[in-house]
Amino acid sequence: MAKDVSHPGAASGPGPRAPAAPFTHDVSTEEPSLFESVGAHFILVLAVAFSLYPVLWVVSRAFSGAQPAAGELFPLPHQPTLAHLEAVVLAKQGSTWLFGRQLANSLVVSAATAAVGVIIAVPTAYALARFSFLGKDRGVRALLATQMFPTVASAIPLYLILNWLHLLNTRTGLVVCYASTSVPFAIFQLRAAFEAIPVDLEEAAMVDGATRFEAFLRVVLPAARPAIAVTALFAFMSAYNEFILAATLLGKEEMFTLPVVLKRFIGEYHAEWEKFAAGALVVSIPVMALFYLAQRHLVAGLTSGGVKG
Amino acid sequence: MKRLAALLVALVALVFPAVARATPIRLWHGYRGDEEKALLQIVAAWKGEPVEALSIPFDAYDSKLAAAIPLGEGPDLYIAEAHHLGEYRVKKIVAPAADALESGAFSPTALSAVTMDGVVYAVPLSQKCVALYVNTGLVSDVPADLEGIAELAGKLPQGALYPLGYEPRQLYSLAALLNAFDVPPLGEGDQWSLIGPRAEKAAEMALSLVEKKVIPEDADTALTSTLFRAGQVPFVISGPWFAADLGGLVKYRVALLPKVRATGKPMRPLLTVESVMLSPQGAARADVRALARLIAGREGALVRARLGPTPSARTDVELPEGPARVFAEQAQTAVPIPASVAMGAVWEPANQAIRKVLRKDATAAVALAEGKGRFDNVRRPLPDAASPVPLAMLVGAVGLYFAFRWARLARAERWGQELKKSLPAYRYVAHAVVAVGLLVIIPLVMGAGTAFTAGNDEARRYVGFANFVSILTARGGSLLASGSFYLVLGVTVMWAVVNVFFHVAIGVVLALILSRPTLRLKAMYRVLLIIPWAVPSYITALTWKGMFDRQFGAVSAVIRWLSHTFGLQMEPIAWFSSFWTAFTANLATNVWLGFPFMMVVTLGALTAVPADVLEAAKVDGATRWQRLRLVTLPMIRPTLAPAVTLGTIWTFNMFNVVFLVSGGDPDGTTNILVAEAYAWAFTRQNQYGYAAAYAVLIFLLLSFVTRLTEQKPEPTAKEAH
């Protein structure tokens, strides 16, 4: 059952691992032709238009004093106003700035989820990528299986378990739930990334006297930065937009995360779409800022295929 | 003896502080904005224990109540609509109101709505129902009857498109018309009532209103409100909440719903009675009951009356001239939504039947009979308790088999060595095993266990494989009927495969372009392209739905513009009337929502493509295309594989978009399996066992498929030349 992993990672890197000169940054130093550049920008602009168009409706809703007439092609705010935005953002409870508090909740909960999720997933993924151990295949299958099972009947058991752990009505409980649900994807993603990192890199470090753990910290983790950024972003996003668990597990308004707050604008009979739209836009700004920071780690050529020296 | 006494003391200390200590009163509600302010203002007059009020979104309200109250974590009192009482009573989360109800203060209609089997279970607050809004800037008179309003079609004032804004596609609003034909929402003895010649006449009348362009065909609340504000319809049938949308923008008044000439009877809307309910723990406290009395008291009613035209359920509150008085008058003739549990099973089949009639996919008689079939299906008697022996034997046999295998493995010489060799690796995985095991796997397994049961709470019983048999035999109906497991499975597979194909294709292409080193404005493009992922999908999915509206949607506007500019013969499409177009609409929305994730994953994967390998390939004379096909793609494949596998599994089980965009239309055909599971759990009489059986089947299917694909030999990676 246990696979031969004497050369772990060997199966994953299909290309020839030719020892190469210390790698230089730019692959295609060749100047792309004008035609190609224009083509690339054309496709990107098209894709951006596709991404933005529906959001323009949200923007128009958020900043309209009057509802736009039906049947328009290009949405522009009618009687532009900031009233909805103010109503959402400046919400207060007594003297505390409730919205700020809830935004902080969302950010803290999501960041903690990303951190906890990645911290749990990284060593596991590394073990899966590098070691052979009893129960490994079974474990991986069980991990994949957790993703296949619809959660339709598991809300009440989860509630009972959190109650038993005394984590109901706490943000910690929420973080723990989010992190454990984001762990399976993180493990799979990171395992693939670790497998793509040539094992020679660590071995070289270990020959130089580093322990395996040190090699892992100093060589493997930096090389897996892009994958860690992707998994962290994913864990962050899934926590940041989650609504049902947050609404069910938290019992105080000052603990709520933003999706719960936003969802309150949608009543059973009547919805305050303008406020929801304004809130939705505010909510997406931190995510975009975060992605702007994270995307710097998503640059081709961070890893080199060869062993230096 | 001494120790026993100490234990007793400890026990008393444990129990008594809970009783003696000042415990705040927990109050849950779903209000926001002005309604919330009013409630807090009323509660501020309370002199007793401090009140902790919490506002909860309505989507999560019922499940939160049901989860929290039995554990003692719930509210002492909460505000909910009376028609949930039947369900709450079954779940044991509501207790009789007893002296919380001030006798003689409430309208008889409201009282009847909160009374079940002769016991009053809640204290009524307000009564909501629809009435007729009239744009007085457009019309001066209200025609005598509905037919009179219909006759205005074609002779409308300047700018108006339709005479009436009315949502015929929902039972909630169509019930007003049905009542005029003496068709109640739920029949005697909890039977399906929407059947027979009178119900057919009412449905046909709704269809004729659409066909004669009296009402817009796909009207929903948002569209109706837009049209009314823009002066495009003079009349709208809606409730007190509609007034908040209008602000001071339109001059209007409210009138009673018109008569129906065909029957000579008035339209009678459904009545929602908002009320204060007591949880069992709250009902035991005299001060909680007093607080309920205060909230429903006269002072409170006066505070709420300042908010808007929603009439109080009390009879001793003087109402101002205007909408409030009209709504109060309308409420007297309204029909309270039945609180019986059976009513919960009416909405979905009724809406489906009505839509089928309006699409002209079936005659009223056929569609309503089909609705009855669906209702009876949901209400079918639960399977009898079964003997657990067969399952126990099966579990035992499987357990024995594995025990035997493991024992043999363990006896093997290598095993001990391997275990020893594995120990260091276990240190790396232990915490993941604990976290995932405790918070993911145990809840799932416990949930899966309910698949072998039926009924709720104490009535829950072991039924063996009855749920599975029932699902796999399509509940005795045709195996290829709408809603049968096999048909839905086909749609689900297609849904997952097509979606993931587009996610990956678009994601990879964009990522390849975005990772070009010479590309300018890279960071800007990247951030703009993840916007679909960043903006909460709830609102963007609904925006997409709006874009697919046949009459007023942006997609139709584009089609019209295209056909106008290029002289093409294209008509706007009724997207949600046929399976393929509805599926396409769902697909477009979900592709839009999902490609940024694949793009980001691919960007991450591309970083692992070593530059020197590409360089070497280039030196060897590989063209750009060859390098992409022979080097880049094979190298990102292993990193993309988990995202693609998981993406497929997630999409298989993700019904948010289907729920929000097509809502299963037409006729539930665009639903996917997991949506069926959720429907059985939440809208079809809370049959959690049945829902769990769906979940187990989904799980078995997916693991079977992944096992199949797993065993395929990995295609040997091609070497770069």
Interface residues (C-beta under 8 A of the other chain):
Chain A: A2 A11 S12 G13 P14 G15 P16 A18 A20 A21 F23 T24 H25 D26 V27 S28 E31 P32 S37 A40 I43 L44 A47 V48 F50 S51 L52 Y53 P54 V55 W57 V58 A66 Q67 P68 A69 A70 G71 E72 L73 P75 I120 A121 P123 T124 Y126 A127 L128 F131 S132 F133 L134 G135 K136 G139 R141 A142 L143 L144 A145 T146 Q147 M148 F149 P150 T151 V152 A153 S154 A155 I156 P157 L158 Y159 L160 I161 N163 L168 N169 V176 C177 A179 S180 T181 V183 P184 F185 I187 F188 Q189 R191 A192 A193 E195 A196 I197 P226 A227 A229 V230 L233 F234 M237 N241 F243 I244 A247 T248 G251 K252 E253 P259 V260 L262 K263 R264 F265 I266 G267 E268 Y269 H270 A271 E272 W273 F276 A277 A280 L281 V283 S284 V287 M288 F291 Y292 Q295 R296 H297 L298 V299 A300 G301 L302 T303 S304 G305 G306
Chain B: G30 R32 G33 E52 L54 S55 I56 P57 F58 D59 A60 S63 K64 A66 A67 A68 L71 E73 K128 T221 A222 L223 S225 T226 L227 R229 A230 Q232 G239 W241 F242 A244 D245 L249 T272 W415 E418 L419 K421 S422 P424 A425 Y426 Y428 V429 H431 A432 V433 A435 V436 L438 L439 V440 I441 I442 P443 L444 M446 G447 A448 T450 A451 I506 V509 L510 I513 L514 S515 R516 P517 T518 L519 A523 Y525 R526 V527 L528 L529 I530 I531 P532 W533 A534 V535 P536 S537 Y538 I539 T540 T543 W544 G546 M547 Q551 F552 G553 A554 S556 A557 V558 W561 W592 P596 F597 V600 V601 L603 G604 A605 L606 T607 A608 V609 P610 A611 D612 V613 L614 E615 A616 K618 V631 P634 M635 R637 P638 T639 A641 P642 A643 T645 L646 I649 W650 N653 V674 A677 Y678 A681 Y688 A691 A692 Y694 A695 I698 F699 L702 S703 T706 E714 A717 K718 E719 A720
